[in-house]
Amino acid sequence: MIARIEAEGGISFRDFMAMALYEPHHGYYTSEREKMGRDGDYLTSPEVSPLFGAMVGRQLREMWQLLGNPDPFTVVECGAGNGTLARDILSWAHRAAPELHGVTRYVIVELSEKLRSRQAARLQAEGLGERVTWDAPIPKGVTGCILSNELLDAMPVHRVSVEGGQLHVVFVTWDGSQFREELREPADAVVDYFERLGRPPGEGCKAEVNLAAVEWTRGAAEALAEGFVVTFDYGYEAEELYAPWRTDGTLLGFYGHNPTTNYYARIGRQDLTSHVDFTSVRRAGEQGGMRTLGLVSQAEFLTNLGIHEALEAEADLEERMARRRSVMELTDVGGLGRIKVLVQAKGMSSDGLIGLHQAELR
């Protein structure tokens, strides 16, 4: 990294973040280090409880029915981590919706060979390996659902700053002993991003621009023949994400569940993540021919799907308490419950998905 910075006279923060996270030999996501779960650096919803996968499974079942029960029904999960969500969705379908399980083609889009191996091992241990294939990029002509959970917020971002009414982009340099930041002229793509939004960050504000998230959404829309794209992620609409009171942006590092704003510490050993601009992501999907059905919090989504029913099911005291803790954690509006769920569709007339609106479960 340092050699490249010195050779090029500095690199964009986006390129620095890409190397820190995805460099093949030393990047955070390509290393063997445990990242997800209570023993890692951050906790995602699938690691909390299989209830999350069961609720996603309920929503997938309704989507399958709205599509006319196609065979196959393709579920594409992009960035599947250690395979926990895939395992829980398929386990739930095998137990509670065998008709869906029998026609489901589950595809994981994963670039990391190390993660592919871990995903395969987890699924094979549960006897589910034969239900899953791996591909990259997203296969074309999907009839079903393209799903991601905390994928877009892990994509490398440009950092920008507004000084004297002018938009600048952050570059990373090396002074021989430490990394330093310089403000330089932004690339046209960054300028165009804010022109499309019609609202730059406020004076004196720092912010992030996730061009990769927009491109990913366009690609998902292009790959989808008929069905749905469901995106779980931390983020806001642009009006709130780029509000003038948000002076420092949303970029954070995570190490051992502790947040940090020192992005240059523990390079390759700490996560870097920023909140998603759901306005730009939503528009990218719409420009790709999809229709937005809704943007709700995860707390709303899981509640509408009936997650609280788990508290009423018969079980011993220990299991009831474990379920209660899981439901509270997944729907906590100060934690995982504040994750946003964006649902877009192509070739569908219905907008009455259970996860988006309170309704009687079918």
Summary of the structure (lengths in Angstrom):
residues: 362
radius of gyration: 20.8
end to end distance: 53.7
largest distance: 64.5
contacts: 1224
relative contact order: 0.14
helix: 40%
strand: 25%
